[in-house]
Amino acid sequence: MRILLPSGAFWHVCLCLGLFAATASLASAAAPINTGWFSDLTLKGYDPVAYFTDGKPVEGVADYTFKWNGATWRFASAAHRDQFAKEPAKYAPQFGGYCAWAMTRGDKADIDPACWKIVDSKLYLNYSKDIQAQWAQNIPDNIAKANAQWQKLAQPGNKP
């Protein structure tokens, strides 16, 4: 039996099926770094070095980027980009840039770049000010819980 579809409809069906398959595989894959759905930009374009040097979130610019750990990182200056390139793990947020509070439960949640804290020279981000307030009630315990959950996600067969 032969099904006749107009040529435009045939390609439309193929495109829809292809997009569905790609979306399904993306949804099941867990990224090690929190990026946007349709890009590899992390921290919503904010400069990770600025949290340490400027003491506040600063938007990066497209002119100063660096690829690391499967993500594109933006910086406010060439100097910040170069600092990051020398020691990315020093400046990258903990838990791949996912919400530190959510990670205490083994969940990966997005962040608000304005909800941050540096503890023991490490950058932690949270989903919102309300969530950050909950996380801040017991930072040492929450960091320990989140570290344990992050390690579980990093086990062979799991993708953080």
N, C-alpha and C positions, 0 to 999 in steps of 0.2 A: 504494500500500500504506500502510495506516495502522497505526502502532504505538501500542498502548494501554499507557500506564503509569498506575499509580495516581497520583492528584494529588500526594501527598506525595513519591513517588519522582521524579516529573517535576521538581519544584522542587529536590529534593536534587541531581539531576544538573545542573541549571542552576547551582545555587550552586557545586558542585564545579568545573564548567568555568570559571565566572567567577573563582573564587579561583585556579585554576591559571593563567589568563591574567594576572591581576594580579600573581601571584608571579613569573611568568616575566619580565614587563616590569620589575619591581623588581630582579630579579637581574641583568638586563642593563644597567640604568641605573647609572652610577657617580656617587655623591653627592660634591659638592665638600667636604662636611664629614662627618666620621665620626659617625654617629648610630646609635641602636638600630634594630633591624629594624622595629619597629612603632611608633616614635615619632620625633620630630625632636629629641629631647634629646641634646645632645652632652656629651662628657667624662664620660659616665656620671653626670651630675648634679654634677660637681665644679666649683668656682669657679675660673675661669682667673686671675683677679686675685690670688687668695690665694697662688699659686705665687710671685708677685713680692713681695707685701707681707708675707706671713706666713712665707715660705720653706718651705712645706709644702703638701701637698694638703689641701683643706678641702671637705667636702661643701656644696653649695649647698642652698638651701631653695626650695620651690615659691612662696613669697611674693615672692621676688626673682628675676625672670626678665627676659630681654631677647631679642628675636628679631633675628637677624642672619645674613645669608648662608644663608638657608634652614634655620636651626637654632634651637632654643631653648637658651639658655645660662642656667644657674642660678648664683646668687651667695649668699654667706653673709650679705651685708648690702646695704642700699640704697646705701651708699657705694661698695661694690665694683661694683654694677650700674651706677651712674652713671659711675664711672671707665671701665668697659668701653664704655659707650654713647658716651663722648666720643672714644675711640680704640680701637675694637675690634681693629684689626690689630696694635696694640701688645701686646695681651694674648692674642690667639688663638694656639693652638699652631700650629707650622709643619706643613705638608703636610696641612692640613685636619683635624688631630688624629689622623692615622693614624700608625702606628709609623715612627719615623725610620729604623730599621735596615731594615725591609722596603722602605721607599721607595728605599733605595740600589739596589734591584733592580727598581724600578718596580712593586712590589706594594703593595697596600693591606691592612694588617693592623690589627686592633683593638689597643687599648692597655690597660694597667693604669695607672690614675691615680697610683699610688704610684711608678711608674717614670718619672722625669722629670729634666730638667736644663735650666737656663737657660744659654745660651751667647750671648755678645754681645747680651744683652737680648732673646733670643728663646727661647720655650718649645718644648722637644722632648720627645716622649713615646715610650715603647717598650712593646712587647708584654709583656715580663716582665723580671725582674731578670737572668736569664741572657742574654737578648737585649741588655739595656742594657749589660751587661759587654762583650759583643762590640762593640757600637756605640762604647763608650768607648775602645776600643783605639786608634782613630785618628779622633777626632771631626772635625777639620777636613776630612779627606778624605771621611769619610762624609757630612758636611753637603753638600760640593760634589757628590758623586755623587747624593744624594737631591734636591738642588735641580735638577740636570740632568734627572732622571727626572720630577720634578713638572712641570717646564716642558714636557716631551714630552706628558704627560697633558693639559696645558692647551692644546695646539695645537687649532686649529679641526678639528672632526670627532671629537675626543677629549673625553671629559668626566672631569675630575679627580675 
